[in-house]
Amino acid sequence: MELFDKVRILAAAAKYDVSCSSSGSTRSNKAGGIGNANAAGICHSWSADGRCISLLKILMTNVCAYDCVYCINRVTSDVERATLSPEELADLTINFYRRNYIEGLFLSSAVFGTPDLTTERMIKALELLRNQYNFSGYIHVKVIPGTDPKLLTRIGLLADRVSVNVELPSREGLQLLAPQKKVESILKPMGFIHQQIQEAREDRLVSEHKTAFVPAGQTTQLIIGATPDRDLKILKLSESLYKNYKLKRVYFSSYVPVVSHPNLPSLFTSPPLLREHRLYQADWLLRFYGFSANEILDSSHPDLSLDFDPKTEWALRHLDQFPVEINQASFEILIRVPGLGVTSAQRIIAARRAAAIDFELLKKIGVVIKRARYFITCKGRFAGVTDFDPTRIRQNMLADGPDTKGYRENDRQLSLFAPIPLGITSC
Ligand code: SF4
């Protein structure tokens, strides 16, 4: 098979993996080397369907021994198969880099025989890039659940970032749709990598000559909508992954139906893009706004609202904590007000050191109160809202216009190579 055809098949097969954001890694070029990575991450560009394509994002092979029912590359699927040799992959990457097509590599693979065999081939490609071509650019590698820790150690010394994809948010979901993947075989490598990262960081505190291990940290991906798992479960899982494994990011990927199976949503189901967007908003609240999963959702409200962002929905259910007086509230309270972010809260705190703030002043310092006005007072006064009734606030806010930022449930994810429907590969 021609190299072009292999790239066409394997790049298309990799496109649904969203855990490839690149940032946080710094490596300067050595004499005679090529490429570098910096802490701000490589430059991103985005494909028409909103996915990151600035990395060469490719599978080593789509020949798979596993049978995940949601995946078009599963062993029982009748699709065109291709496999890159380590030499082909390294040559391809370096040639694309030299032509300025890419700034790094995102390498994943189907399970070629066994996780270890597959990982050996990936390591060989990375060793060629790093040691033969002296490539110092950004590399993100997908770790296959069940890989031997010795191989993880080798891969962690070559890659900037790794990810072990959790994929399905529950044990039951995995059992139903990806029976060869086990929760333990996913969490074990994640835990091992976390431990190695910690140890390498401690070593580097003692000596900066110690080799970095996965300097840009690890991430994971969760598929949304393939199983009936509720948002509460997904958020609690994300929260525990951040806490226990110090993940850099948990990425959410709307399930795109490409396979017909009784255990899967119908092929005519639209990918839940707005739900994915809401999960990212909630994830932001977990990471930067001091919320816990149990505050955002609970057993009586197990799913995120599609009408309002998660912070607004939380505020509407906790009106006892409002209104917030702008001249008195702490930073931590201000950032919990719908519509107020970190920058607005900082501006408010700086401005009120000089004078008591009224709505005029809020406007002058650039704080937009379109949403916040329902939840705040300035000098004890509301901004034109005469009552504090939850139903009325909800109606008024809905009348203000939808908070969907252009996301609609009927939006369909576009294929890079339309019109051929291409498969989802997530291992
Ligand atoms: S998701 Fe990965 S492991 Fe599962 S069938 Fe697809 S390529 Fe194979």
Residues whose N, C-alpha, C, O or C-beta is under 5 A from the ligand:
A	BS01	SF4	C64 Y66 D67 C68 C71 N73 R74 A110 V111 I424 T425 S426 C427
